[in-house]
Amino acid sequence: MATKLIFSVFFVLPFLAYHAQAVTVYDITKYGAKPGADISQVLSTVWKEACQATNASKIVIPKGRWFLSQARLHGPNKSPLELEVRGTVEADPDINKLPNKIGEWITINYNLSFNFLNNSIIKDVTTKDSKNFHTNCIASHNVTFLRYTITAPGDSVNTDGIHIARASMVKVLDSNIGTGDDCISIGDETTDLHIENVNCGPGHGISVGSMGKNPAERDVSGIYVKNCTFTGTSNGVRVKTWPSAPATLRISGLHFEDLVMNNVSNPVVIDQQYCPWNLCDKAKPSLIKITEVTVKNVKGTSNTKEAIILSCSASKPCDNVEISDIDLLYVNPIPANFTTICENVKPRVFGKQNPPICATTA
């Protein structure tokens, strides 16, 4: 199936007083783009010209179906630049036909970009059936994803919705993400990330990590996941770090609040023994410190017996963990020991506890 990209507006800073300026419109059809033909070169040419413009510019991909093999679009732009896609842009169904097989399909750098993006808003975007990650946001600052829609089959491999790393002051708001992997994955050196009003499912939930394998990884702090709904996902909110790994970073200021879980396998998980396919030695505990964690007002249903799992490192136990107002039910009507598990952590507990917090400890 071809990868599809459907979106309406990209804003690129500087955008203050944008609407007060005259806007030059660059319609790709005026530069020779034709339906059915590869528009990569035309788009690249138009992009370079628009970046050099001294007044505000808009690049328009009109209504219709457009084929794009691969594009790498570089800035910086001298004035505000808007990319508006009114139609549907499709990739080749065969990933092996990408000119650069190891690169992204569309990369926009140092401008309105998903990498090295600054002071920008990305809104009203739909991406469909990516072959790997749908969206990267790397080394970026003050970026908002608004009304972002991502769809991929639940069994599609490595199709993370939005991957954010080495970024600060990023927001993901009012969005719907369904994938075969993490709806949102959070990498190292991420600070002040706000995820609010996001519907996740299918997928693996919203995950911090995995972390620990690379000794150069840096601290993560200030992650806020609020007013989000998870439906049929294999996890809700999750933190995962590798044992027997060299990294010694610190993960702090995690706030998971006002969350709804609908038939979720693991609603809340801290897994510091993350070791898929037995690729590590679990006898050596994770060296990553997790601290200042808030889990508040989580309700809904779990399809596993362990509603909350806090499996922290034996060498660096989690601390300053606070859990309050948990109201989760087990979907299985057969009576079962519906519980929570705590290892190497002693959380402060307030409000409702359904099921009891730390019923099982280690």
Buried (B, 14 or more C-beta within 10 A) or exposed (E): EBBBBBBEBBBBBBBEEBEEEEBBEBEBBEBEBEEEEBBBBBBBBBBEBBBEBEEBBBBBBBEBEBBBBBBBBBBBBBBBBBBBBEBBBBBBEEEEEBEEEEEBBBBBBBBBBBBBBBBBBBBBBBBBBBBBBBBBBBBBBBBBBBBBBBBBEBEBEEBBBBBBBBBBBBBBBBBBBBBBBBBBBBBBBBBBBBBBBBBBBBBBBBBBBBBBBBEEBBBBBBBBBBBBBBBBBBBBBBBBBBBBBEBBBBBBBBBBBBBBBBBBBBBBBBBBBBBEEEEBEEEEBBBBBBBBBBBBBBBBBBBBBBBBBBBBBBBBBBBBBBBBBBBBBBBEEEEEEBBBBBBBBBBEBEEEBBBEBBBEEE
